[in-house]
Structure formats: C-alpha cells, structure tokens
C-alpha cells in the first residue's frame, strides 16, 4: 500500500476552486516534487495532506487511514522555518517530542542526533537569531524529522535562501531525509528535478497535467551533471513549457 493516497480531491475557497478531482500516490521512500504557478493549489494540497484543511470532496489517506493533524508519521517544513526565538536550536527540535509527552531527558539526545544528521550538530545551544538562513533551514528540517516520520511535506523550504546555500541543500536533501517519502512544493524546475523521483505539474484545471521523471536515483556527485546533460535539458524544457502553458491558460 502507498504511504500516501489522494483520490478525487477537490478544494475550494468560497467560490474559487483551486484543486479539482486530483489523484496521486506516493510510495514509501519515494520523493515527489510539485510544480505550478502561484495560486494553483500546491500549498493547499500540502495542508490537506497534513490534515490542516478538510477537503471539499475526495479523500486523503496515510498508511491506509484518513489524514489528520498532528500525526507522528508526517513532518512539515514551511518556507519560513518558524523557529521559536526564545528557545535554543536544540529546544526547538525537542518541541515535537515534548508535545508528544516525551521527557526532556530523552528528547534532548534524540533531537541532537536529528541535528547532527542534517549537518547542524554544532548549533545545539545557539539561538535562532544567531544562525544563518541555511542553518535555520537545517534546524527546521531536523525538527520535522525528529519523530522519524514516514512522510515529509516540504513547502518551498529553501526559497528564501541565497543561491549557493539553496543549491547545497538541494544537493543534500535526497540523502538528508533518511528514507522518508517526501512531497516537495517548489517553483524551481531544476530543484524539482534534482530532489525528486517524479516531478508533477498542476494544471489550470486543478489536476495533475504532466509527470516527468526526476534525477534523484542518480548518485549525488552526478546529479548536477545530469541536470545539464541533453536529457536533463529536455526534461527542464518540458516542465518550463508546461508551466508557461498553465500560467497562461
């Protein structure tokens, strides 16, 4: 059974429909990127999957049961890292464990291990205001992963970073997620191809309009070269053409 099943999903804000009869599946450990113009419903889909919104129609199931807010199987990273400024980086990452009732004495080493896994092990006692945007992004990812979710929802998590830091995290992300399935919302075609097994384009009708294979299965040291190869250029061209068509539909 897929980790995520979305079946006939539609959602409207008042009279404005943003998703219409959308269906998709994500297998355990699979990475899927979602492209589409502003207002196409990408972030809405993530919130529906997370159980933060109720669909107008259709259904979302995780591991065979309905989506619901607060499930431990799901981790979320937003575009804004949303770190609590009055907590250290470590205590930001312990927060999901504390809310689940875990004692701080065991939550601290678990959080420290999550930070080490994403390359932020030296930041434990720093405050969010004292670290860079890339470091805050790593801390937010560690917080989302600290309960070992089977599905990560990533809503443009690196969009506000400088180009070099963003490229570094794009290169590292497929390995950083430690086997979790991922659904990444992004506006960046190259980022989508680099981090995903499949790249989906949301069409003007609110359903999936195009699917293109990603480059995630290629060894890390070869992904950037593959992106610039004739085959990589063809994949990018297909996605840019579809994005332009959807944006002007």
Buried (B, 14 or more C-beta within 10 A) or exposed (E): EBBBBBEEBBBBEEEEBBBBBBEBBBEBBBBBBBBBBEEBBBBBBBBBBBBBBEBBEBEBBBBEEEBEEEBEBBBBBBBEBEBEEEBBBBBBBBBBBEEEEBEEEEBBEBBBEBBBBBBBBEBBEBBBEEBEBBBBBBBBBBBBBBBEBBBBBBBBBBBBBEEEBBBBBBBBBBEBBEEBBBBBBBBBBBBBBBBBBBBBBBBBBBBBBBEBEBBBEBEEEEBBEBBEEEEBEEBBEBBEEBBEBBEEE
